[in-house]
Amino acid sequence: MIFFNRKEYNSEKNGKITVEKFLFDTRIVVNGCFEAGQYLIDMWVNAFKRIPKNFKAKNILILGLGGGNIIRLLQKKYPHANINVVEWDEVMIDLAKKLKLFSMTPLIRISNRDAFELLKTMTEKFDIVIVDLFTGPTPPPFLGDDSFLFNLKKVLNKDGLLFLNIYQHVNFISFFQKQFYTEGVWKFRANTLALFKQLESESFEKTLPSSFIDMRQSETFLRGSFKNGDLILQKGAIGMRNVFKYFAFEYYTGDNEPKLNPFKGFRLVIWDRVTSDYIPKGWRQMIPGFRLSTVVISDLISDEYWKSWSETARRYRTKWGTQTDYEINDLDLETFTSYYMKFGLPKETRRLSMEALERRIKLNKDSIRIISLTNKVDKKIVAGMVFIDDKNISQSYYLTAFMDKDTAPAQAGLWLINYWFVKLKENGIRFANFGPIWTRGQPKSWKGFTEFKSHFRPITLKYKRPLFKFILNISSQ
């Protein structure tokens, strides 16, 4: 009886392919990495445990065949599902069939095509999509291409599941998170895998493009947000540090793990992730009850940005072009303050909001715009709004507003927002950041404004639970 057997095959695309048979395990190896074998079977069995028990799959897409172990597992789990496989190497396809690592039935369709090119023309929708594209340890360059992600989104059903095997290339996680909701990221021995879903359809009509930079990654925003502290500049995780003799508090935002500079003493470090679920070694999550922030953003890349608005918002916008009773003008801080202290909401935070606004004006005078809606007949100001433009990240942030509900027309808020958008387009700024929306546990007074924001069909950005670590007497990296 032969307990071990090895045979080599040459491939124009994968190079040398080695098939090893040891007892009951058949392994396919390319450049030191398994393309089939017990290791991969165990890895995918572990991954598929994350599929909900009541999840039904009729159509499945696999990008990257390898030896076909995934097919056998899916055939067992979903015996009546259509399984479509895309594999660019014809030698690998021939080997998988020859070794009979899965049952070739009428429900299995294998295409000898390039996945990047084939996705462009695919019109089918799939309940499960598996991306496992490697030549040995190397992923194809298009795995980090925006158009590849767009086409993946196009073929994944609204409630579908997307599995991604990235081996040790964890940088792809944050890239995929720009277009998909992360259900989980985990390690299986040497491999890192992730499970994604489509972004929530009721909250997302569009998704954040890869060019979006969170406002808390901006010097302009951070310097205006903290009364004291030193700015810590580093790519991907900009932060602030406040020092109190032998204790320091540091705060970072971004999907890249911050690099912590030496500090002698005790230090609490908070890392607020934007979209990443990845938790590096040494970091802990905040307690489950810790309130997470959710903000909404409008992408003004289209010249006809209003076409995605609600029917009411579009109608109000049209009315602005036909009415003759009101005008929008710039306003000075003193006048704005007097109106805001009477009509600004919520009542309990008016003073704090004005203090924050005054601090920002001192730091970013040329970037802040204060506008008002004025009745042209009696010259009475009925509403006002403040926003700050940050051209470095092509984003403008809504800061605060007021409205005299007794005299302002129903369209007042929308007219101010549309004026804001028009000015952003004129200045070449792409994103309008409305700030936070109401979630459970936050002031009820936010609810109305949250409903108002929904008329603009913005993108919802839900920050992940922050991570933290305590560091004592760190003296070197």
C-alpha positions in Angstrom: 0.0 0.0 0.0 1.4 3.5 -1.0 0.9 5.9 1.9 2.5 8.9 0.2 2.6 10.0 -3.4 3.7 13.2 -5.1 3.3 14.4 -8.6 4.1 17.7 -10.3 2.3 19.6 -13.0 3.3 22.7 -15.0 0.9 25.6 -15.5 1.5 28.7 -17.5 -0.5 30.7 -14.9 0.3 29.1 -11.6 3.7 27.8 -12.3 4.5 24.5 -10.7 1.5 22.7 -9.1 2.3 19.8 -6.7 -0.3 17.1 -5.9 0.5 15.2 -2.7 -1.5 12.2 -1.5 -0.9 11.1 2.1 -3.3 8.5 3.5 -6.8 10.0 3.0 -5.6 13.6 2.4 -5.1 14.9 -1.1 -3.3 18.2 -1.1 -2.6 20.6 -4.0 0.2 23.0 -3.3 1.2 26.2 -5.3 4.3 28.1 -4.2 4.1 26.7 -0.7 0.3 27.4 -0.2 -2.5 24.8 -0.1 -5.1 24.9 -2.9 -6.7 21.8 -1.6 -6.4 19.5 1.4 -7.6 18.9 4.9 -6.3 22.3 6.0 -8.6 24.1 3.6 -11.5 21.8 4.4 -11.2 22.6 8.1 -10.8 26.4 7.3 -14.1 26.5 5.2 -16.0 24.3 7.6 -15.1 26.8 10.3 -16.1 29.7 8.0 -19.5 28.3 7.1 -20.5 27.9 10.7 -21.1 31.7 10.5 -23.9 31.2 8.0 -27.3 31.6 9.9 -29.1 28.3 10.4 -32.2 29.5 8.5 -30.2 31.0 5.6 -31.3 29.6 2.2 -29.0 29.6 -0.8 -30.2 28.8 -4.3 -27.4 30.4 -6.3 -23.7 30.4 -5.2 -20.7 32.0 -6.9 -17.1 30.9 -6.1 -14.3 33.0 -7.5 -11.2 30.7 -7.4 -11.6 26.9 -7.7 -8.4 25.6 -6.2 -8.9 21.9 -5.8 -12.6 22.2 -5.4 -12.9 21.4 -1.6 -15.3 24.3 -1.2 -17.7 22.8 -3.8 -18.0 19.5 -1.9 -18.8 21.3 1.4 -21.4 23.5 -0.3 -23.0 20.5 -2.1 -23.5 18.9 1.3 -24.9 22.0 2.9 -27.0 23.1 -0.1 -27.7 20.0 -2.2 -30.1 21.8 -4.5 -28.2 25.0 -5.1 -26.7 26.0 -8.4 -22.9 26.5 -7.9 -21.0 28.7 -10.4 -17.2 28.6 -10.2 -14.8 30.9 -12.0 -11.2 29.7 -12.4 -8.6 31.3 -14.7 -6.2 28.3 -14.8 -7.4 25.4 -17.0 -4.7 23.1 -15.5 -6.3 23.6 -12.1 -9.7 22.8 -13.5 -8.5 19.6 -15.1 -6.7 18.6 -11.9 -9.8 19.2 -9.7 -11.9 17.1 -12.0 -9.3 14.3 -12.3 -8.8 14.1 -8.5 -12.6 14.0 -8.0 -12.6 16.2 -4.9 -16.2 17.0 -5.6 -19.1 15.6 -7.5 -19.5 17.1 -11.0 -23.3 17.3 -11.3 -25.6 19.4 -13.6 -25.9 22.0 -10.8 -22.1 22.7 -11.1 -20.9 25.1 -13.7 -17.2 25.9 -14.0 -16.0 28.8 -16.2 -12.4 29.0 -17.4 -12.4 32.8 -17.3 -10.7 35.8 -15.5 -12.9 36.7 -12.6 -12.4 40.4 -13.0 -13.5 40.4 -16.6 -16.4 38.0 -16.1 -17.9 39.9 -13.3 -18.3 42.9 -15.6 -20.8 41.1 -17.7 -22.6 39.0 -15.1 -26.3 39.7 -14.7 -27.1 36.8 -12.2 -27.6 37.4 -8.5 -26.1 35.1 -5.9 -27.0 34.3 -2.3 -23.4 33.4 -1.4 -20.3 34.8 -3.1 -16.9 33.4 -2.1 -13.7 35.2 -3.1 -10.6 33.0 -2.8 -8.3 34.3 -5.5 -4.6 33.6 -5.1 -1.6 32.5 -7.1 0.3 30.8 -4.2 0.4 33.5 -1.5 -0.2 36.4 -3.9 -3.7 37.9 -4.6 -4.5 39.4 -8.0 -4.0 43.2 -8.3 -7.7 43.8 -9.1 -8.7 42.7 -5.6 -8.0 46.3 -4.6 -9.8 47.8 -7.6 -13.0 49.9 -7.0 -14.7 48.5 -10.1 -14.2 44.9 -8.8 -16.0 45.8 -5.6 -18.7 47.5 -7.6 -19.3 44.4 -9.7 -19.3 42.2 -6.6 -22.0 44.4 -5.0 -24.0 44.1 -8.3 -24.1 40.3 -8.2 -24.6 39.8 -4.5 -28.3 39.6 -3.4 -29.6 42.2 -1.0 -29.5 39.7 1.9 -26.5 37.8 0.5 -23.3 36.7 2.2 -19.8 37.5 0.9 -16.9 35.4 2.2 -13.3 36.7 1.6 -10.1 34.7 2.2 -7.2 37.2 2.3 -4.6 34.9 3.7 -2.2 37.4 5.4 -3.1 40.5 3.3 -5.3 42.2 6.0 -5.1 45.5 4.2 -7.9 44.3 2.0 -10.4 44.2 4.9 -10.6 48.0 5.2 -10.9 48.3 1.4 -13.9 45.9 1.3 -15.4 47.7 4.2 -15.9 50.8 2.1 -18.6 49.0 0.1 -19.8 46.2 2.4 -21.0 45.8 6.0 -18.6 43.6 8.0 -20.3 40.7 9.8 -17.0 39.3 11.1 -13.2 39.0 10.7 -11.3 36.0 12.1 -8.1 34.0 11.8 -7.8 30.4 11.0 -4.2 29.4 11.7 -2.2 31.2 9.0 -5.3 32.7 7.2 -7.4 35.7 7.8 -11.0 35.6 6.6 -13.9 38.0 6.6 -17.7 37.8 6.1 -19.5 40.8 4.6 -23.1 41.7 3.8 -24.7 44.3 1.7 -25.0 47.6 3.5 -28.5 48.0 5.0 -30.9 48.8 2.2 -33.2 51.0 4.3 -30.3 53.1 5.4 -28.1 53.1 2.3 -29.0 54.0 -1.2 -25.3 54.8 -1.9 -22.1 53.7 -0.2 -19.1 55.6 0.9 -16.5 55.7 -2.0 -12.9 54.8 -1.2 -11.9 58.4 -1.5 -13.9 59.4 1.5 -11.9 60.5 4.6 -13.5 60.7 8.0 -13.7 64.2 9.4 -11.9 63.1 12.5 -8.9 62.4 10.3 -8.7 66.2 9.6 -6.5 68.6 11.5 -9.1 71.4 10.9 -11.8 69.4 12.7 -9.7 68.1 15.6 -8.1 71.4 16.4 -11.6 72.9 16.7 -13.0 70.0 18.7 -10.6 70.0 21.6 -10.0 73.0 23.9 -6.5 71.7 24.8 -4.1 69.0 23.7 -1.4 68.3 21.2 -2.2 67.0 17.7 -0.5 63.7 16.8 0.0 63.5 13.1 0.4 60.1 11.5 -0.9 58.5 8.3 -4.2 56.7 8.8 -4.8 57.4 12.5 -4.4 61.1 13.4 -4.9 61.8 17.1 -4.9 64.2 20.1 -3.0 63.9 23.3 -3.9 65.6 26.6 -1.2 65.4 29.3 -2.0 65.8 33.0 1.5 65.6 34.7 2.1 61.8 34.9 -1.1 60.8 33.1 -2.0 61.2 29.4 -5.2 60.6 27.5 -4.8 59.9 23.8 -7.6 59.7 21.2 -7.3 58.4 17.6 -9.7 57.9 14.8 -9.1 55.7 11.7 -9.0 52.1 10.4 -5.2 51.9 10.7 -3.8 50.9 14.1 -2.2 54.0 15.6 1.5 54.0 16.2 2.0 55.0 19.9 5.0 57.3 20.5 6.9 56.9 23.8 5.5 58.6 26.9 6.8 58.2 30.4 4.0 57.6 32.8 0.4 56.2 32.7 -1.6 56.5 29.5 -5.1 55.7 28.4 -5.4 55.3 24.6 -8.8 55.3 22.8 -8.9 54.2 19.2 -12.2 54.9 17.4 -12.4 52.8 14.3 -14.5 54.1 11.3 -15.4 50.9 9.4 -12.9 48.2 10.5 -13.9 45.3 12.7 -10.3 44.2 13.0 -9.0 44.0 16.6 -5.2 43.8 16.8 -3.4 42.2 19.7 -3.3 44.2 22.9 -6.5 46.2 22.3 -9.8 45.7 24.1 -13.3 46.7 23.1 -15.3 49.2 25.1 -18.2 47.7 27.1 -21.2 46.6 25.0 -23.3 49.4 26.5 -20.9 52.1 25.3 -22.8 54.4 23.0 -21.7 54.3 19.4 -22.0 57.3 17.2 -23.8 57.3 13.8 -23.4 60.2 11.3 -25.0 60.8 7.9 -23.2 62.2 4.9 -24.3 63.3 1.4 -22.1 62.6 -1.6 -22.4 65.5 -4.1 -20.5 63.9 -6.9 -23.5 64.2 -9.2 -24.5 67.6 -10.6 -28.1 66.5 -10.1 -27.6 65.4 -6.4 -31.3 66.2 -5.6 -32.7 63.5 -7.8 -32.2 61.0 -5.0 -34.0 63.1 -2.4 -37.5 62.4 -1.1 -40.5 63.6 -3.2 -41.2 66.3 -0.5 -37.6 67.5 -0.5 -37.6 67.8 -4.3 -40.9 69.7 -4.3 -39.6 72.1 -1.7 -36.4 72.7 -3.6 -38.4 73.5 -6.8 -40.5 76.0 -4.8 -37.3 78.0 -3.9 -36.9 78.8 -7.6 -40.4 80.3 -7.9 -40.9 82.1 -4.5 -40.0 85.8 -4.1 -40.5 86.4 -0.4 -37.3 85.1 1.1 -33.5 85.3 0.4 -30.4 83.7 1.9 -27.5 85.9 3.0 -24.3 85.7 5.0 -24.7 86.6 8.7 -22.3 87.9 11.3 -21.5 85.9 14.5 -23.0 88.4 16.9 -26.4 88.5 15.1 -26.4 84.7 14.7 -25.7 84.3 18.4 -28.6 86.5 19.5 -31.0 84.5 17.4 -29.5 81.1 18.3 -29.8 81.8 22.0 -33.6 82.3 21.5 -34.4 79.7 18.9 -31.5 77.2 18.8 -32.2 73.5 19.6 -31.7 71.7 21.9 -32.2 74.3 24.6 -29.9 72.7 27.2 -26.8 72.8 24.9 -27.2 76.3 23.4 -24.4 77.8 25.5 -22.0 74.9 24.9 -22.7 75.0 21.1 -21.9 78.7 20.9 -18.7 78.3 22.9 -17.6 75.6 20.5 -18.5 77.7 17.5 -16.5 80.7 18.8 -13.5 78.4 19.3 -13.8 77.1 15.8 -14.1 80.7 14.4 -10.8 81.7 16.1 -9.0 78.7 14.6 -10.7 78.5 11.1 -12.2 82.0 10.5 -11.9 81.7 6.7 -13.5 78.3 6.5 -16.7 79.0 8.5 -19.8 80.2 6.8 -22.8 81.6 8.7 -26.0 82.0 6.6 -29.5 83.2 7.3 -33.0 82.9 5.7 -34.5 86.4 5.7 -38.0 87.6 4.9 -37.5 90.3 2.2 -40.6 92.2 3.1 -40.1 92.8 6.9 -36.3 92.0 6.9 -36.9 89.5 9.7 -34.4 86.6 10.0 -36.4 83.4 10.4 -33.7 80.7 10.3 -29.9 80.4 10.2 -27.2 77.8 9.8 -23.4 77.4 10.3 -21.1 75.1 8.4 -17.3 74.7 8.0 -15.6 73.8 4.8 -12.5 71.6 4.9 -11.0 71.5 1.4 -8.2 69.2 2.6 -10.6 66.3 2.8 -13.2 67.7 0.4 -15.8 67.8 3.1 -18.0 70.3 4.8 -19.5 69.8 8.3 -22.8 71.1 9.5 -22.2 72.7 12.9 -25.5 74.1 14.2 -28.7 76.0 13.2 -31.7 77.8 14.6 -35.3 78.3 13.3 -38.1 80.6 14.5 -40.9 78.1 14.2 -43.6 80.8 14.5 -42.5 82.7 11.4 -40.3 80.4 9.3 -41.9 78.7 6.3 -42.1 74.9 6.2 -39.4 74.8 3.6 -36.9 76.9 5.5 -34.6 74.1 6.7 -34.5 72.5 3.2 -33.8 75.8 1.5 -30.8 76.4 3.8 -29.5 72.8 3.2 -29.8 73.2 -0.6 -28.0 76.5 -0.5 -25.2 74.8 1.5 -25.0 72.1 -1.2 -24.9 74.6 -4.0 -22.0 76.4 -2.4 -20.1 73.2 -1.9 -20.5 72.4 -5.6 -19.2 75.8 -6.5 -16.2 75.3 -4.2 -15.4 71.8 -5.5 -16.2 70.1 -2.1 -17.7 66.6 -2.5 -19.1 65.6 0.9 -21.6 67.3 3.2 -21.5 65.9 6.7 -24.8 66.4 8.6 -23.2 65.1 11.8 -24.9 62.6 14.2 -28.4 61.2 14.1 -30.6 60.1 16.9 -30.1 56.6 18.3 -31.5 55.0 21.4 -30.1 56.6 24.5 -29.6 60.0 22.9 -31.7 63.2 23.5 -35.2 62.9 22.1 -34.9 66.4 20.7 -32.6 65.0 18.0 -35.4 62.8 16.6 -37.0 65.5 14.5 -33.8 66.7 12.9 -32.9 63.1 12.2 -36.1 62.6 10.3 -35.4 65.8 8.4 -32.0 64.6 7.4 -33.5 61.4 6.0 -35.2 63.5 3.2 -31.7 63.9 1.6 -31.2 60.1 1.4 -27.7 60.4 2.9 -25.1 57.7 3.5 -25.1 56.4 7.1 -21.8 55.8 8.7 -22.0 53.7 11.9 -18.7 53.8 13.9 -17.5 50.6 15.4 -17.2 50.1 19.1 -14.0 51.9 20.2 -10.9 50.0 21.4 -8.7 51.0 24.3 -5.5 50.0 26.1 -3.7 51.2 29.2 0.0 51.7 29.0 2.4 52.2 31.9 5.9 53.5 31.7 6.4 53.1 28.0 9.8 54.3 27.0 10.3 53.0 23.5 8.3 51.6 20.6 
